[in-house]
Amino acid sequence: MDGFNEFKERKRALRIKEVLENSQKQWDVFYKRNKRNFYKDRHWIIKELTPYCHDLIEVGCGVGNSIIPILQERPDWTCYGCDFSIISINLLEDEIKKLSLRCFTFVCDISTQNICDHVNKNDFDLCLMIFVLSAIPESKFMDYASDDAAMNRFESDSKISENCFFRNDNTIAYYFDLGKRKK
């Protein structure tokens, strides 16, 4: 039985290594499989934004589930969308073209690249980051949100480190700890 546990632990360690080293590839696979069908368009979001801005950037825009509803309501706004996945950006660009909307898109890994290499920080009033922070590995980013209900739903064999887990689709979820963030 000891040999089996060692094998199981080595297999788990290899999976963790692959998930951490290939996260961009995993998001490309996710968007190839799901296209624009996984997340619902956020038509409610414009009500939250209207008084605050006219120019925005969405980091982790995916296939445009926030940007497209915003631009459909406010085509005069300037929107920038960036994502880690070239597949999601291509799908977003196709939808923008189909709907005759105007949006500037680019691929950027915000954990390793400077977003200002792609866009001037004075070009937008607001930055949206929906579902982005929890997808950045612990080694690249820290904030807080540890021990919430979503974190506690993970099986123990999905655990990479104390607050870091891989999902069934091999994407990463990191749950931040306020105490560690203060350090």
C-alpha positions in Angstrom: 0.0 0.0 0.0 2.9 2.4 0.7 4.1 2.1 -2.9 0.6 3.0 -4.1 0.5 6.1 -2.0 3.9 7.1 -3.2 2.8 6.6 -6.8 -0.4 8.6 -6.1 1.6 11.5 -4.6 4.1 11.6 -7.5 1.2 11.6 -10.0 -0.5 14.4 -8.0 2.8 16.4 -7.9 3.2 16.0 -11.7 -0.4 17.3 -12.3 0.3 20.3 -10.0 3.5 21.0 -11.9 1.7 20.8 -15.2 -1.2 23.0 -14.1 1.1 25.7 -12.8 3.4 25.6 -15.8 0.7 25.5 -18.5 -2.1 27.8 -17.1 -2.2 29.8 -20.3 -2.6 26.7 -22.4 -5.4 25.5 -20.0 -7.3 28.7 -20.5 -7.0 28.4 -24.3 -8.4 24.9 -24.1 -11.2 26.2 -21.8 -12.2 28.8 -24.4 -11.8 26.4 -27.4 -14.2 24.1 -25.6 -16.7 26.6 -24.3 -16.6 29.4 -26.8 -18.9 32.2 -25.6 -21.2 29.8 -23.8 -19.7 29.3 -20.3 -20.3 32.7 -18.6 -23.5 34.7 -19.1 -23.4 38.2 -20.4 -23.5 40.7 -17.6 -26.3 43.0 -18.8 -26.7 44.3 -15.2 -23.2 45.8 -15.1 -24.0 49.0 -17.0 -26.2 50.1 -14.1 -23.2 49.9 -11.8 -20.9 51.8 -14.1 -22.9 54.6 -15.7 -22.2 57.4 -13.2 -18.5 56.5 -12.9 -16.9 56.3 -16.2 -17.0 56.4 -20.0 -13.7 54.7 -20.7 -12.8 51.4 -19.2 -10.5 48.4 -19.4 -11.4 44.9 -18.5 -8.5 42.8 -17.4 -9.4 39.1 -17.9 -12.2 40.1 -20.3 -12.5 36.6 -21.6 -15.0 36.5 -24.5 -16.5 39.8 -23.6 -19.3 38.9 -21.2 -19.0 42.4 -19.6 -17.6 44.5 -22.4 -20.2 43.5 -25.1 -23.3 44.4 -22.9 -21.6 47.7 -21.9 -20.8 48.6 -25.5 -24.3 47.6 -26.7 -25.8 50.1 -24.2 -23.1 52.7 -24.6 -21.5 52.5 -28.0 -19.8 55.9 -27.5 -17.7 54.5 -24.6 -14.1 53.5 -25.2 -13.4 49.9 -24.0 -10.2 48.0 -23.8 -10.2 44.2 -23.2 -7.2 42.1 -22.3 -7.0 38.5 -21.5 -4.4 35.8 -20.8 -5.9 33.6 -23.6 -5.4 34.4 -27.3 -8.4 32.1 -28.0 -10.7 34.3 -25.8 -9.4 37.5 -27.5 -10.1 36.0 -30.9 -13.6 35.0 -29.9 -14.2 38.5 -28.5 -12.9 40.2 -31.7 -15.2 38.0 -33.8 -18.2 39.0 -31.7 -17.2 42.7 -31.7 -17.0 42.6 -35.5 -20.3 40.8 -35.9 -22.1 43.3 -33.7 -20.2 46.3 -35.3 -18.9 47.5 -31.9 -15.6 49.2 -31.1 -13.2 47.7 -28.6 -9.5 47.6 -28.4 -8.2 44.1 -27.4 -4.9 42.6 -26.6 -3.3 39.6 -25.0 -1.5 40.2 -21.7 -0.4 38.1 -18.7 -0.8 40.8 -16.0 1.2 38.7 -13.5 4.3 38.9 -15.7 3.8 41.7 -18.2 3.2 45.5 -17.8 -0.2 46.3 -19.1 1.0 49.8 -19.8 3.0 48.4 -22.7 -0.3 47.9 -24.4 -2.4 50.8 -23.2 -1.8 54.2 -21.6 -3.0 54.3 -18.0 -4.7 57.6 -18.6 -6.9 56.1 -21.4 -9.5 54.6 -19.0 -11.4 55.7 -15.9 -12.1 52.2 -14.5 -10.5 48.8 -14.5 -12.8 45.7 -14.3 -11.2 42.5 -13.0 -14.0 39.9 -12.7 -12.8 36.4 -11.7 -9.2 37.4 -12.4 -7.5 37.7 -9.0 -8.4 34.2 -7.9 -6.8 32.8 -11.1 -3.4 34.2 -10.5 -1.0 31.7 -8.8 0.1 32.5 -5.3 3.7 33.0 -6.4 2.6 35.8 -8.7 0.0 37.6 -6.7 -1.4 37.9 -3.2 -4.6 39.5 -1.8 -7.2 38.0 0.5 -10.2 35.8 0.5 -9.1 32.6 2.1 -11.5 30.1 3.8 -14.5 31.2 1.9 -17.2 28.8 0.8 -15.8 28.3 -2.7 -12.4 27.4 -1.3 -13.9 24.9 1.1 -15.7 23.0 -1.7 -12.4 21.8 -3.2 -11.5 18.2 -2.7 -8.2 17.6 -0.8 -6.5 16.1 -3.9 -7.1 19.4 -5.8 -4.9 21.2 -3.3 -1.6 22.6 -4.7 -0.6 24.6 -1.6 -2.3 26.0 1.5 -4.8 28.2 -0.3 -4.1 27.2 -4.0 -6.2 24.6 -5.8 -6.7 23.3 -9.4 -10.2 23.1 -10.8 -11.5 20.1 -12.8 -10.6 22.0 -16.0 -7.0 22.4 -14.8 -7.3 26.2 -14.2 -6.0 27.6 -10.9 -7.9 29.2 -8.1 -5.9 30.9 -5.3 -7.7 32.1 -2.2 -5.8 35.0 -0.5 -5.1 35.4 3.2 -5.2 38.9 4.6 -2.4 38.2 7.1 -0.1 37.1 4.4 -1.1 40.0 2.2 0.0 42.5 5.0 3.5 40.9 5.0 
